[in-house]
Amino acid sequence: MRTKNYKLVAFVAIILAVLILGRACNANSNRSGRTELGASMWFLGGESVREGGLKVSEDDWSLYGVSIGQNTNEHLNVNTEFVFGSIDVGVSGLPAGYSVKGDQDTFVWLVNLDYNILDEPLTPYVTGGIGYGHSSGDVKWTTPTSSGKISVDTSGFAYTLGVGGRWDIADNIFAKVAYRILWDDAGDDRSGVGISVGFLF
């Protein structure tokens, strides 16, 4: 897993700032018993592998979707999240006339449990979830004398953990940002920033 030290330092700083600011807030939160609907955005780092002079690399992931949640009280939030995205995959270092390129569409569905540490509008939170992931795509190859395509289709369980901050900006508007790690049964793992903004009802 390519976890960058500066990302961890930045998120620790964010959590500490949210904790301090949350304690400074005089107002109480109004989450308990309310349903929320949000837009989700995940920005996860891609991966690259070097082998024998070749480099197989994939784009950073940008996944977009929706989330629906229920606040059982001021601290606990149960939500489900659906995110979709597409990336390109390529191989560099091949001899002249040879190429390998591909694309991958990814869908992830998760059921998450968020724990808001403070019962205030601005609070750090931790999150964890389990669900289903599906990826499909094509890898196209060419040589000086031939070409072809291989289709790939995988699915299985997906898991996530994260830590971040939540801000109930107004009575019916919230925003969340977290450092999240995503694993799947194929052995892949990705980490990056997850953002959610939405409405409380």
C-alpha positions in Angstrom: 0.0 0.0 0.0 1.4 3.4 -1.0 0.6 5.4 2.0 2.4 8.8 1.9 3.7 10.1 5.2 2.7 13.7 4.4 -1.0 12.6 3.9 -1.0 11.0 7.4 0.6 14.1 8.9 -1.9 16.4 7.2 -4.9 14.3 8.4 -3.6 14.1 12.0 -3.4 17.9 11.9 -6.9 18.2 10.5 -8.3 15.9 13.3 -6.5 17.9 16.0 -7.9 21.1 14.5 -11.4 19.8 14.3 -11.2 18.5 17.9 -10.0 21.9 19.2 -12.6 23.8 17.2 -15.3 21.4 18.1 -14.7 21.9 21.8 -14.9 25.6 21.2 -18.4 25.4 19.7 -21.1 26.4 22.0 -24.0 25.0 20.0 -25.1 21.4 20.3 -25.5 19.2 17.3 -29.0 18.3 15.9 -28.2 15.0 14.2 -30.0 12.5 16.4 -32.8 10.6 14.7 -32.4 12.4 11.3 -31.8 10.9 7.9 -29.2 12.3 5.5 -28.6 12.2 1.8 -25.2 13.1 0.4 -23.0 13.2 -2.7 -19.8 11.1 -2.3 -16.4 11.8 -3.9 -13.3 9.6 -3.4 -9.9 10.5 -4.7 -7.6 7.4 -4.2 -4.0 6.9 -5.4 -3.3 4.6 -8.3 -0.5 2.0 -8.3 2.5 1.1 -10.5 4.5 -2.1 -10.7 8.0 -2.4 -12.3 9.2 -5.7 -13.6 12.1 -6.5 -15.9 12.3 -3.0 -17.3 8.6 -2.7 -17.8 6.2 -0.5 -15.8 2.6 -1.2 -15.4 0.7 1.8 -14.1 -2.9 2.9 -13.5 -4.4 6.3 -13.1 -5.4 7.7 -9.7 -9.0 6.8 -8.9 -11.8 9.3 -8.9 -15.0 7.7 -7.8 -18.3 9.6 -7.5 -21.7 8.5 -6.1 -24.3 8.9 -3.4 -24.8 8.1 0.3 -27.9 7.6 2.4 -27.6 7.5 6.2 -29.5 7.5 9.5 -28.2 9.1 12.7 -29.3 6.8 15.5 -28.1 9.4 18.0 -25.6 12.3 18.1 -22.6 9.9 17.8 -23.7 7.0 15.6 -24.5 7.1 11.9 -25.3 4.1 9.8 -25.0 4.8 6.1 -24.8 3.1 2.7 -22.6 4.4 -0.1 -22.5 3.7 -3.8 -19.5 5.0 -5.9 -18.5 4.6 -9.5 -15.5 5.5 -11.6 -13.2 4.6 -14.5 -9.4 4.6 -14.9 -6.9 3.9 -17.6 -4.1 1.3 -17.3 -0.9 1.2 -19.4 2.5 -0.5 -19.8 5.6 1.6 -20.6 9.1 0.3 -21.5 8.0 -1.9 -24.3 10.0 -2.2 -27.5 9.0 0.0 -30.5 5.8 -1.2 -32.2 4.5 -2.9 -29.1 1.8 -1.4 -26.8 -0.5 -2.5 -24.0 -3.4 -0.2 -22.9 -6.5 -0.8 -20.9 -9.4 0.7 -19.1 -11.3 -0.3 -16.0 -14.7 0.6 -14.7 -15.2 0.2 -10.9 -18.3 0.1 -8.8 -18.2 -0.1 -5.0 -21.2 -0.5 -2.6 -20.5 -0.2 1.1 -22.4 -0.2 4.4 -20.6 2.1 6.8 -20.7 2.8 10.5 -19.5 6.3 11.5 -18.8 7.3 15.1 -18.8 11.1 15.7 -16.6 11.7 18.7 -18.3 14.9 19.8 -22.0 15.7 20.1 -21.3 19.1 18.5 -21.7 20.5 14.9 -17.9 20.2 14.3 -16.5 16.8 15.3 -13.8 14.3 14.4 -15.1 10.9 13.4 -14.0 7.4 12.6 -15.6 5.2 10.0 -15.5 1.5 8.9 -17.5 -0.4 6.3 -17.9 -3.6 4.4 -19.6 -4.2 1.1 -19.2 -5.3 -2.5 -16.8 -4.3 -5.3 -16.9 -5.0 -9.0 -14.4 -4.1 -11.7 -14.5 -4.8 -15.4 -12.5 -3.6 -18.4 -10.5 -4.4 -21.5 -6.8 -4.7 -22.1 -5.7 -4.1 -25.7 -2.3 -5.1 -27.0 -0.6 -4.6 -30.3 2.7 -5.9 -31.9 4.2 -5.2 -35.3 2.3 -8.2 -36.7 -0.8 -8.6 -34.6 -3.2 -7.2 -32.0 -5.8 -8.4 -29.6 -8.0 -7.7 -26.6 -8.5 -9.4 -23.2 -11.6 -8.7 -21.1 -11.3 -8.7 -17.3 -14.2 -9.0 -14.9 -13.7 -9.4 -11.1 -16.0 -9.0 -8.1 -15.9 -9.7 -4.3 -16.1 -8.2 -0.9 -14.7 -4.7 -0.2 -13.7 -3.2 3.1 -12.9 0.4 4.2 -11.5 2.2 7.2 -11.2 6.0 7.7 -10.7 8.9 10.0 -11.7 12.5 9.5 -13.9 15.4 10.4 -17.6 16.2 10.1 -19.2 19.7 10.1 -22.9 20.3 10.4 -22.7 23.6 8.6 -26.4 24.5 9.1 -29.5 22.7 10.5 -29.9 20.8 7.3 -26.5 20.8 5.6 -23.4 18.7 6.5 -19.9 18.0 5.1 -17.4 15.3 5.8 -13.8 14.7 4.8 -11.7 11.7 5.8 -8.6 9.8 5.0 -9.9 6.4 3.8 -8.3 3.1 2.9 -10.1 0.7 0.6 -9.4 -3.1 0.3 -11.0 -5.8 -1.9 -10.8 -9.5 -2.2 -8.5 -9.3 -5.2 -5.7 -8.1 -2.9 -5.8 -4.5 -4.0 -5.7 -1.6 -1.6 -6.0 2.1 -2.2 -5.9 5.1 0.1 -6.8 8.7 -0.3 -9.4 11.4 0.5 -13.1 10.8 0.8 -15.5 13.8 0.7 -19.3 13.8 1.3 -21.7 16.8 1.3 -25.4 16.7 1.7 -28.7 17.4 3.5 -30.3 16.3 6.7 -34.0 15.7 6.9 
